[in-house]
Amino acid sequence: MTGVNRKGEVWVFAEQHNRQLEDTPIELLGKARRLADTLRVKLAAALLGDNVKELANMLIHYGADKVYLAEHPLLQFYQATSFAKVMTGLIGKYKPQIVLYGATVTGRDLAPRIASAIKAGLTADCTDLQIGDHKAIKDGNLHKNLLFQIRPAFGGNIIATIINPERWPQMATVREGVMPMPEPDVKRRGEVIIEKTELTQQDLPLEILQEHKQPKKVNLKAARIIIAGGAGVGSKENFKLIWDLANCLGAAPAASRAAVDLGFIDRDHQVGQTGTTVRPSLYIAVGISGAIQHQAGMTQSKKIIAINNDPNAPIFNVAHYKIIGDLNKVVPMMIKAIKSVARGS
Amino acid sequence: MGYNCVVLIKQVPDTKRITGEVMNDDGTIRRSALAAIFNPEDLNALELALQIKDKFGGHITVITMGLPAASAILRDSLFRGVDDAILITDARCAGSDTLATSYILSCAVRKTAYDIVLCGRQAIDGDTAQVGPQLAEKLGIPQITYVEELIELAGRTITARRNIGNGWQQVRTKLPVLLTVTSEANESRFAAAKKMMKYKNAMTPIEAERVVRGQMSGVGGQGSGVSETQIKKLVDKKRNELEERGLLIKQWDLDSIGADLSWCGQGGSPTKVHRIQSVVLATKESKTIEPTTNGVSDMIHELMEDKIIA
């Protein structure tokens, strides 16, 4: 909508399916909490569905001050038209200054439909969000406290910071898994605002005939950081090191074919010629010797760290950072270093 | 019978082939060094339209918004079997974000008959996947995004399978509808030799004028006494010839599609660029890090400074 709105709340769209909250709204609440605190406004979640009110407390535990709850039998299954209609109504009524969505298939289906309806700006697939000021080149006007929507563009070769200075709300979808999940605080209390929702069958042009969910696969292609373990990790139990490092970087865990064949991790995580080809910003190869088939799937990574106790491992030929040493010592050191920096900021 | 399909396509820089040669030393990209290609998933959208036409008959229109050079992908579409090709080109489109683009495209699509509007899932230069759903909203029609397979088209009812990230979903709706198509949907066909012969000289009015002026300069240029009025006449003649032979690619500007200029271009775009930072591509240089607390900690700091780790 046209005009400036810097007073409204910060909102997160609380994506849920079958009364199960997705991870993305939780990740978003962690980031959005800081944005709302910087702006000194309330953080709210918009929760749409049928019989989903028990999720409202969870959203509050993860940082929401308020939950706008829109329940209706026709909201049981997501579809763009009905959800966009309800969201558009809520946004018009409560006038948030920022609305965030996960860049899931649902978020990418819904957010542009809303943006078009309310003529708001929308930035796709952000990897970071900040609050900052912008001086317009055109007229020299200073816009204070804008949402900086930061995303890779041009095949990941540039990082663009996008703003919506003259319209509201400022909206963005945020890539899955890039924001760390906050810890829930079960003592947190918040307000649940129950919204009367009116919908008719006309608002549901799609008939959902069948749905098939595969157990959640890792999306290595979309990952900005990948931690891959090889046969050198030694055992399935020890592969926990890879998961731990991945968790503290918001990275995707992956593996070489050898590690998959040894049963350390599911085949969905395999990188290489017969697995997934990846091009993350950072690829950390742990205990991977670096056969050419593995290299074929990862040399396009912008930065590669290799950790191996064999100084002649071929992986070192493509690595930007070579760490010749025992992965059982180096990986915990990395986790510690990352955590101490994260605490410092 | 048959269906009217409108396919929205985009010419994009080939971002998948960025190599050291197109990078400047400071890490920025020399865009001019990148080939301009048919956006890959738009080819899947086009292929789906062609399959619909093969099976049910009907009419396919392709529309692109872009620079005059984007006519290349319109010719490519003619080679593959579309009936009509339209270029929207206008300097006032410059700086359009996805909202302004979807508005401009909606004005153009409204001028054509459509049952099914098809787009690629997303374009490889922006990767936003926003224009499809925004266009559907502007047209007031339902959308089926992430289409992997067209299951059935029967009368005014369409059934499709869409990817939902962690699985798939089969949905049905009434026409008209907008589909965004993924690369899993099909393999796009090659250009047909016969159609290539027929359409290789298809061109837009801008290109026709360029051809005529090129020929004029060949016979003596500006000083040759050929007046501007005569050139205009020759251009008109060339256009008429092309049109008679079915080789004129339609060219529309914002006036001809009745667009409200306040919703177009930079002024009509809510999103602005605050800053662009280059990501310096991997160099061949490598460092050896000591496997010690200090060595590892320095490396982590360096990666944060380089914005590799957020």
Interface residues (C-beta under 8 A of the other chain):
Chain A: A80 T81 A84 T104 V105 T106 R108 D109 L110 A111 P112 R113 A115 S116 A117 K119 A120 G121 L122 T123 A124 D125 T127 D128 G132 H134 L146 F148 Q149 P152 A153 F154 G155 G156 N157 I158 I159 A160 T161 I162 I163 N164 P165 E166 R167 V178 P205 L206 E207 I208 L209 Q210 E211 H212 K213 Q214 P215 K216 K217 R224 I225 L249 G250 S281 L282 S301 K302 K303 I304 I305 F316 A319 H320 Y321 K322 I323 I324 G325 D326 K329 V330 M333 M334 K336 A337 I338 S340 V341
Chain B: P13 T15 K16 I18 M23 T28 I29 D97 T98 L99 S102 I124 D125 G126 D127 T128 A129 Q130 V131 G132 P133 Q134 L135 A136 E137 K138 P142 Q143 I144 T145 Y146 T159 N163 I164 G165 N166 G167 W168 Q169 Q170 V171 R172 T173 K174 W263 S269 P270 T271 K272 V273 H274 R275 I276 Q277 S278 V279 L281 A282 T283 E285 S286 K287 T288 I289 E290 P291 T292 T293 G295 V296 S297 M299 I300 H301 L303 M304 D306 K307 I308 I309 A310
